Amino acid sequence: MNMKKGAILQSNYIPWKGYFDIIRKVDVFIFYDDVQYTKRDWRSRNKIKTSVGAQWLTIPCGSDERRLICDVVLNDTTWQKQHWQRIEHSYKKAPFFNQYKPFFEEIYLNQQWSNLSDFNQFVIKKISKELLGINTKFEDSRVYNLQHRKGERIIELLLKAGIDYYVSGPAAKDYITDETFHKENIAIEWMDYSDYPEYNQLYPPFDHYVSIIDLIFNEGSNAINYMKSI
């Protein structure tokens, strides 16, 4: 019997390759943005490789943590041009930068973003479909009107979405167990982010933990071959 594979993750800013690997691994990927926003986290920042090492790109979101991720308003759009200028400066010598430059200029320079979740989800879906050839279906947890909290909330979402095979990032082991899912007849697989192959990256030493754009600019259409899921 075919099982419906699903993953549930908060949207991140230009995530690393492991994030897209988990998307590629499932049938449906659910953005989980109706939960607490945490500042200085992957929701609003990520790293790019530069000539002086990995450097943060951070979207200014204010210091208020009493918000859901989906409610984070972006009042200042000047970061868009600034981020693109830093990306261009860091990757202009990468083999495939010019090929993908128009794709990212459209995102950063030709649109103004006023909501963090909207921006993150748009970029993740666009990179998945147009650059990585990933055909996974995307959904948003908000449509399911969830009532529970934490681990029970994940179970509720899986049941409502009809997912019976859950692929989870390893960090969730802090608050949920295999038994939690087995009781609901949901199989669980813990994503393994180890042993990624290295690729031709600018500015050694090699660093796996940078945004997916690093892999795209350096390997182009061959980027998918440096991911693990099939």
C-alpha positions in Angstrom: 0.0 0.0 0.0 1.3 3.4 -0.9 1.8 5.7 2.0 1.4 9.5 1.8 4.7 11.0 2.9 4.7 14.4 4.5 6.9 16.9 6.3 6.1 19.9 8.4 8.5 22.8 8.9 8.5 26.5 9.7 9.5 28.6 6.7 13.1 29.7 6.7 15.0 32.5 4.9 16.7 31.1 1.8 17.3 27.7 3.6 20.2 25.4 3.3 20.2 22.3 1.1 19.0 20.0 3.8 15.7 21.9 4.0 15.1 21.3 0.3 16.2 17.7 0.7 13.4 17.0 3.1 10.9 18.8 0.6 12.2 16.5 -2.2 11.7 13.4 0.0 7.9 13.8 0.6 4.6 14.0 -1.3 3.3 17.0 0.6 5.3 19.7 2.5 3.4 21.8 5.0 4.6 25.2 6.0 4.1 25.5 9.8 4.1 29.3 10.3 1.1 29.7 12.7 3.5 29.1 15.6 5.6 31.4 17.8 8.2 33.6 16.0 11.7 33.4 17.5 14.2 36.2 16.8 17.8 35.5 15.8 16.7 32.2 14.2 16.5 30.6 10.7 13.1 32.2 10.0 14.7 35.6 9.3 18.4 34.9 8.6 20.8 32.5 6.9 24.5 32.4 5.9 26.2 32.9 2.6 29.9 32.1 1.8 32.1 35.1 1.3 35.8 35.8 0.9 36.1 36.2 4.7 34.0 33.1 5.6 30.4 32.4 6.2 28.4 35.6 6.9 24.8 36.2 8.1 22.1 37.8 6.0 19.4 38.9 8.4 16.0 40.4 7.6 15.0 43.1 10.0 11.9 42.0 11.8 12.0 43.9 15.1 12.5 42.4 18.5 8.9 41.5 19.4 8.6 37.8 20.0 4.9 38.0 20.9 3.9 37.1 17.3 3.3 34.1 15.1 5.7 33.7 12.2 2.8 34.3 9.8 2.2 37.7 11.5 5.7 39.1 11.2 5.4 42.4 9.3 8.3 43.7 7.3 8.1 47.5 7.7 11.4 48.3 6.0 12.2 47.0 2.6 15.7 48.4 2.2 17.1 45.1 3.3 16.1 43.6 0.0 18.5 45.6 -2.1 21.2 45.4 0.6 21.0 41.6 0.7 21.1 41.3 -3.1 24.2 43.5 -3.3 25.9 41.3 -0.7 24.9 38.2 -2.6 26.1 39.6 -5.9 29.4 40.7 -4.4 30.0 37.3 -2.9 29.0 35.1 -5.8 29.7 37.1 -9.0 32.7 34.9 -9.6 30.7 31.7 -9.2 30.3 29.6 -12.4 26.6 29.9 -12.6 25.9 33.3 -11.0 25.1 35.1 -14.3 22.7 32.3 -15.3 20.6 32.7 -12.2 21.1 36.4 -11.6 17.8 37.4 -13.2 15.9 34.8 -11.1 17.1 36.3 -7.9 16.9 39.9 -9.0 13.2 39.4 -9.7 12.8 38.3 -6.1 14.9 40.9 -4.4 14.6 44.0 -6.6 11.3 43.7 -8.6 9.0 43.0 -5.7 8.4 44.5 -2.3 7.7 42.2 0.6 5.7 43.2 3.7 5.3 39.8 5.4 8.1 37.4 6.4 6.1 34.2 5.9 4.8 35.3 2.5 8.4 36.0 1.4 9.9 32.8 2.7 7.2 30.6 1.3 7.3 32.2 -2.1 11.1 31.8 -2.4 11.2 28.2 -1.1 8.5 27.2 -3.6 10.1 29.1 -6.5 13.5 27.6 -5.9 12.1 24.1 -5.4 10.0 24.1 -8.6 12.0 26.3 -11.0 15.6 25.6 -10.0 15.6 22.1 -8.4 12.8 20.5 -10.3 11.0 19.4 -7.2 7.3 18.4 -7.7 6.3 18.2 -4.1 2.9 19.7 -3.2 3.0 22.6 -0.8 0.4 23.4 1.8 0.0 25.8 4.8 -0.9 24.7 8.3 -3.2 27.7 8.7 -5.9 26.1 6.5 -6.4 23.2 9.0 -7.5 25.4 11.9 -5.4 23.4 14.5 -6.5 23.3 18.1 -3.8 21.4 20.0 -0.2 22.4 21.0 3.3 21.1 20.4 3.6 17.4 19.7 -0.2 16.9 19.8 -0.6 19.7 17.3 1.8 17.9 14.8 -0.3 14.7 15.1 -3.5 16.7 14.6 -2.1 18.3 11.5 -0.9 15.0 10.0 -4.2 13.3 10.6 -6.1 16.2 9.1 -3.8 16.3 6.1 -4.1 12.5 5.6 -0.4 11.9 6.0 0.6 8.4 7.3 4.3 8.6 6.8 6.0 11.5 8.5 9.5 12.7 7.7 10.9 14.9 10.5 14.0 16.9 11.2 16.1 15.5 14.0 15.5 18.6 16.3 11.9 17.4 16.9 13.2 14.5 19.0 13.4 17.0 21.8 9.6 17.0 22.3 8.1 14.1 20.4 8.8 10.3 20.3 8.3 7.5 17.8 5.6 6.1 20.1 3.6 9.3 19.7 3.1 8.5 16.0 2.8 4.8 16.2 -0.2 5.1 18.4 -1.9 6.9 15.5 -0.6 4.4 12.9 1.7 7.0 11.4 5.2 5.9 10.4 8.0 8.2 11.2 11.4 8.7 9.6 14.0 11.0 11.1 15.9 12.9 8.5 19.7 12.3 8.5 21.7 15.4 7.4 25.1 13.9 7.7 27.6 12.8 5.0 26.6 15.3 2.3 29.1 15.3 -0.6 31.2 18.4 -1.1 31.0 20.4 -4.3 33.1 23.1 -6.0 32.6 26.0 -3.5 34.3 29.3 -3.5 36.5 30.4 -0.7 37.7 27.3 1.1 37.5 25.6 3.6 34.3 24.0 2.6 31.1 24.8 4.6 27.9 22.7 4.3 25.8 25.0 6.5 25.1 27.9 4.1 22.1 28.8 2.0 21.0 26.7 -0.9 22.0 29.6 -3.2 25.6 28.7 -2.6 25.1 25.3 -4.2 23.0 26.7 -7.0 25.5 29.4 -8.0 28.4 27.0 -7.9 26.8 23.9 -9.5 23.9 25.1 -11.5 21.5 22.4 -12.8 23.9 19.8 -11.3 23.0 21.0 -7.8 20.4 18.3 -7.2 23.2 15.7 -7.4 24.7 17.1 -4.2 21.5 16.4 -2.3 20.7 13.0 -0.7 17.0 12.3 -1.1 15.7 10.3 -4.0 
